[in-house]
Structures are given as structure tokens and as C-alpha cells.
């Protein structure tokens, strides 16, 4: 799907499901902004952090509130 950089480390970004929804790539800038600057982006994407990344299998996620697309950063 793509990568984002956090604290100088490139992290893999994946989309839940077998196919990548057409609007999923717009989640990358939202996650990148939130991870690196600490601000939640405006718009339809909601960003959140896992409380237990090892158990959940992801560190951060972005959810599109209109389409239901979920993008994870592992």
C-alpha cells in the first residue's frame, strides 16, 4: 500500500481486506501528518493509535468515516 515515516523510521501501511479501496491512498497524508506533527487531520479521515500494538498488530490507523476504509500502520 505504501509507507509513512515516523521518527526517521519507515513504517509499512496496509489496508484491511484483499483489495485496496480507491480512496485509501488519501489516508497516507493524514497518517503522516498526525504521526509526525501530532495533529489530527481535518476531513473524513479519523486517525487513532493502538493501546497495545504488539497484540493488535498495528500502531496507528486511519478510518474513513464516509466509506469505512481502514488503513493500518504496522
MARGU-976911 format. One record per residue (C-alpha): y, x, z. Coordinates in steps of 0.25 Angstrom, whole numbers, plus 5000, padded with zeros to 4 digits. Last residue first. Layout:
% MARGU-976911
+------+------+------+
!   yy !   xx !   zz !
+------+------+------+
!    Y !    X !    Z !
...
+------+------+------+
This chain:
% MARGU-976911
+------+------+------+
!   yy !   xx !   zz !
+------+------+------+
! 4993 ! 5009 ! 5046 !
! 5005 ! 5002 ! 5040 !
! 5002 ! 4987 ! 5037 !
! 5007 ! 4977 ! 5027 !
! 5005 ! 4962 ! 5029 !
! 5009 ! 4952 ! 5018 !
! 5011 ! 4938 ! 5024 !
! 5019 ! 4934 ! 5013 !
! 5032 ! 4929 ! 5019 !
! 5032 ! 4936 ! 5033 !
! 5028 ! 4950 ! 5026 !
! 5021 ! 4958 ! 5037 !
! 5024 ! 4972 ! 5039 !
! 5014 ! 4981 ! 5048 !
! 5015 ! 4993 ! 5056 !
! 5004 ! 5002 ! 5063 !
! 4991 ! 4997 ! 5057 !
! 4976 ! 4997 ! 5060 !
! 4977 ! 4987 ! 5071 !
! 4970 ! 4995 ! 5082 !
! 4976 ! 5008 ! 5079 !
! 4990 ! 5002 ! 5077 !
! 4990 ! 4994 ! 5090 !
! 5004 ! 4987 ! 5092 !
! 5005 ! 4986 ! 5077 !
! 5020 ! 4987 ! 5072 !
! 5027 ! 4976 ! 5064 !
! 5035 ! 4973 ! 5052 !
! 5039 ! 4959 ! 5047 !
! 5042 ! 4959 ! 5032 !
! 5050 ! 4947 ! 5027 !
! 5064 ! 4953 ! 5027 !
! 5070 ! 4962 ! 5037 !
! 5064 ! 4975 ! 5041 !
! 5061 ! 4978 ! 5055 !
! 5068 ! 4991 ! 5060 !
! 5061 ! 5003 ! 5066 !
! 5067 ! 5013 ! 5055 !
! 5054 ! 5020 ! 5051 !
! 5043 ! 5009 ! 5053 !
! 5052 ! 4997 ! 5050 !
! 5058 ! 5003 ! 5037 !
! 5044 ! 5007 ! 5032 !
! 5038 ! 4994 ! 5036 !
! 5048 ! 4986 ! 5028 !
! 5048 ! 4996 ! 5017 !
! 5033 ! 4995 ! 5016 !
! 5033 ! 4980 ! 5017 !
! 5039 ! 4978 ! 5003 !
! 5026 ! 4984 ! 4997 !
! 5018 ! 4971 ! 5003 !
! 5025 ! 4961 ! 4994 !
! 5015 ! 4961 ! 4983 !
! 5003 ! 4960 ! 4992 !
! 4994 ! 4971 ! 4993 !
! 4979 ! 4967 ! 4991 !
! 4967 ! 4968 ! 4999 !
! 4973 ! 4964 ! 5013 !
! 4982 ! 4970 ! 5023 !
! 4993 ! 4979 ! 5017 !
! 4993 ! 4994 ! 5020 !
! 5004 ! 5004 ! 5023 !
! 4999 ! 5018 ! 5025 !
! 5008 ! 5027 ! 5034 !
! 5016 ! 5039 ! 5030 !
! 5020 ! 5047 ! 5042 !
! 5034 ! 5053 ! 5044 !
! 5037 ! 5044 ! 5056 !
! 5033 ! 5032 ! 5048 !
! 5032 ! 5032 ! 5033 !
! 5027 ! 5020 ! 5025 !
! 5015 ! 5019 ! 5015 !
! 5010 ! 5011 ! 5004 !
! 5000 ! 5000 ! 5000 !
+------+------+------+
